[in-house]
């Protein structure tokens, strides 16, 4: 079983609030990812990291930001939440290299009202 | 640009049936292909990972095959059970031009196994 954890699992927040979605993994993986998924829709990569102090934006433009100060921790922050940010956010990790399994957390459901 | 397609989009079968889910990809230069299961409102659980040098992988009642030359993979589920009901997704790394870190996901097949 994958050791990757996301908190909170569910969050309802008002427009304009700042939020941080936490993601931690205990597998020592170098690569970490954030995906966004609307209900019944496909996954879109919004951020990824190759390792500490390495972060890049993914395919889908996102107003969120990420940081990677420690290997095991990859938090995602929205400075000012809007209803359009309502979605499920999935964190994932994998080992260095191209042929490795990618492991997902349980996801964080964000609703902005 | 790599594109991943899954057919059918939804499938409903009676318990006990053997079934096949399909995954097609446009660029055959892949490092591997991974099958996932996603339960409603949850994250993805990795089921099987097939390396580009392999033709199939098996785990319990699941068997995944890979035909790189034709750009296809199939997930075979034997003796389906109601607990198999979920959305099944396949994913491939994007490749050198788009970055191998970018897993490209299909839109999934929603499976419902009726008791």
Contacts between the chains, C-beta under 8 A, distances in Angstrom:
chain1	res1	chain2	res2	distance
A	2	B	45	7.9
A	2	B	46	7.5
A	6	B	43	7.7
A	31	B	101	6.2
A	33	B	101	7.6
A	33	B	103	7.8
A	41	B	107	7.6
A	42	B	105	5.7
A	42	B	106	7.4
A	42	B	107	4.7
A	42	B	108	7.4
A	43	B	89	7.7
A	43	B	105	4.6
A	45	B	102	5.9
A	45	B	103	7.4
A	48	B	101	5.5
A	48	B	102	7.6
A	50	B	101	7.2
A	58	B	102	7.2
A	59	B	102	6.9
A	88	B	41	7.6
A	90	B	43	5.4
A	90	B	44	7.0
A	92	B	44	7.7
A	98	B	31	4.2
A	98	B	32	7.4
A	98	B	93	6.0
A	98	B	100	4.5
A	99	B	31	5.2
A	99	B	32	5.0
A	99	B	49	7.8
A	99	B	51	5.5
A	99	B	52	7.8
A	100	B	49	7.8
A	101	B	34	6.7
A	101	B	46	5.1
A	101	B	49	5.0
A	102	B	34	6.6
A	102	B	46	6.9
A	102	B	91	7.5
A	102	B	103	6.0
A	103	B	46	6.4
A	104	B	36	7.6
A	104	B	43	4.0
A	104	B	44	4.2
A	104	B	45	7.3
A	104	B	46	7.7
A	105	B	43	5.2
A	106	B	42	5.7
A	106	B	43	4.6
A	107	B	41	7.4
A	107	B	42	6.3
A	107	B	43	4.6
A	109	B	41	6.9
